[in-house]
Amino acid sequence: MDRNKKFVPYVPASRSLPELTVLAIVLGIILAIIFAAANAYLGLKVGMTVSASIPAAVISLGILRGIFKRKSILENNIVQTMTTAGEAVAAGAIFTLPALFLWEANPSQILISFIVLVGGFLGVIMMIPLRRMLIVNEHETLPYPEGTACAEVLISGEEGGKSAVLVLFGFIVGGLVKVLGDGFKLFKTSVETNIAGFKNAVIGMDTYPALLGVGYIIGPRISGQMFAGGVLAWLVFIPMISFFGASAGMVAPAADKAIGAMSAMDIWSNYIRYIGAGAVATGGLITLVKTLPMLYGSLRDTFRSFKNKNHGTTNDKVDRTDRDIPALYVVLAAAILIIIIAVAPLTDVGFIGAIAIAIFGFLFVMVASRIVGLVGSSSSPVSGMTIATLLIVTFIFKMTGMTGSSGMVAALTVGAIVCTALAVAGDISQDLKTGYLVGGTPWKQQVAMMIGVLVSGLTIGFILSVLHQTYVMGSEQLPAPKAILMKMIVEGIMSNNLPWDLIFIGAGAAVMIEFLGLNSLTVAVGIYLPITTSAPIMVGGLVKWLVDFRNRNKAPELVKSREETGILFASGLIAGESLLGVVIAIIIWLAPNAIGENPLFTNNLLPTVVFLFVVALLYFVIMRAKQVKTGK
């Protein structure tokens, strides 16, 4: 294609529409907080978050266009930009900061907010000088899949009201099941059973609609590999440890019970979690190594673009669709943030930590922003780049004498800031792509993203504190797999007191899984999580497989309609249950005796029927999209 041919967006530069309006900002703030809370809960539960851009765009269309009769697509773009900031801030926080709670460091809400705010602001600021290079210059070579899909949703916004109903319907269903199960305690929300004649072999599932929605969105391949990890842990490793340790006494790291007297959950807590952590760490490193050619290519192409940059940005007359926040403000803001990090007694990372954040932050933001353009935000190796940062920084701190608990907290703080910066940079890259396609004003989107980072960063500390006090980080209810991994890496380097044999078993398992052609990180997360978490995700993947099977040889318009319907309804299930989970946690935090501990009905049948009803509802809502399409 001719690179000199200027791309014309949906709203051309010559046309101005309402964009960064008060209504858009207020709605964006509300949705940013909602999706930050929902993704924090979900991420602590299953170790991943889901994209908020398309649900936010649909909700925005439904409210602004459907209720307020606003006609500006650019307002809707601002709302989804702010909302994704909440999702990104939550991801950066829950992948790292729960380790502080596990160390009993009692992090204050101010400290948590400070860490994610500086990380989030750096992510936005460091992406700004890359926008023209990655989004504009490489428009034809970097598709930014989530950003392009969101632009398509916005452009077809005349159906926004109908699509918003799907999200709302899913939200009500997911929230209702959560309230009835964990709020009113009408029934159990987890079913499991031992396999007769097979000691400590357990199979079961958490009957949560959010996990079903996650499985549908990630699809059968990823959900199947995650479930395979659960099967390996709960039907192979745990029974094997029970069998060979039946006559053994106490075996480290367990210190209070012999293996023969342990339940499956005891073995998971004392042994499998370390095996899973070793597998996750190795899987993350393998993922990083596999992306090294892409990392090198990204760095090479980015620096080459800097060198060959010959765009007319020195012109005073720059198109509305090409105006970023001025470079002087960007450089000053970045410098001020790095200085604040260096001198702030709140974090105490010093100039070494601040310099590490500046170097790794910009280097990995540059790489992450390009990678998400190729493979999407969900496939970006953020955890791998965070692991690399933690490994290097922890070694540096140890060599310079910053050891003990203060050294571990400082190293984790550096990793958390970089992780948040990467998550935010990846999301704003997708948002800027959306803006480029629909004709948004870049500097307004950048300001909107900072507002979203600000409001979600100020609330995430409260959310994490409440969730920890209610469910406890690292427990079966909130396993926090990625944060456990970061904690293990820092502890292993600083104190060398980990059960390395178990960790190396997990590492060996990850290598074997990779040689089998599977994604070692995905399977490793399944090993670490309770099988009751990965099983309902697998069911969601099976629903997606069945829908895809039924879509064979169907018209492309029908297939697209069903895909969009499934994503929107599944996103509603996730948001509804996750947000109500946070609300229930806040109620328990305010009034510990407000919600009872034991369910009214303790049998396995009722929760199973409820879950199967939601499964059937998901399937039939998706397949009904055919009637909507053919009825036109």
Secondary structure, DSSP 8 states (H G I E B T S, - for coil): --TTS----SS-TT-----S-HHHHHHHHHHHHHHHHHHHHHHHHHS-----HHHHHHHHIIIIIIIS----HHHHHHHHHHHHHHHHHHHHHHTTTHHHHHTT----HHHHHHHHHHHHHHHHHHHGGGHIIIIITTTTT---HHHHHHHHHHHTGGGHHHHHHHHHHHHHHHHHHHIIIIIS--B-SEEEEE-TTSTT-EEEEE--HHHHHHHHHHHHHHHHHHHHHHHHIIIIIHHHHHHHTTT----TT--SS-GGG--HHHHIIIIIHHHHHHHHHHHHHHHHHHTHHHHHHHHHHHHHHHHT---S-S-S---GGG--S-HHHHHHHHHHHHHHHHH-TTT--HHHHHHHHHHHHHHHHHHHHHHHHHH-GGG--HHHHHHHHHHHHHHHHHHTT--HHHHHHHHHHHHHHHHHHHHHHHHHHHHHHHHHHHT--HHHHHHHHHHHHHHHHHHHHHHHHHHHHHH-TTSSS---HHHHHHHHHHHHHHT--S-HHHHHHHHHHHHHHHHTTS-HHHHHHHHHS-HHHHHHHHHHHHHHHHHHHHTTT--HHHHHHHHHHHHHHHHHHHHHHHHHHHHHHHHHHH-TTSS-SS-SB--SHHHHHHHHHHHHHHHHHHHTHHHHHHT-
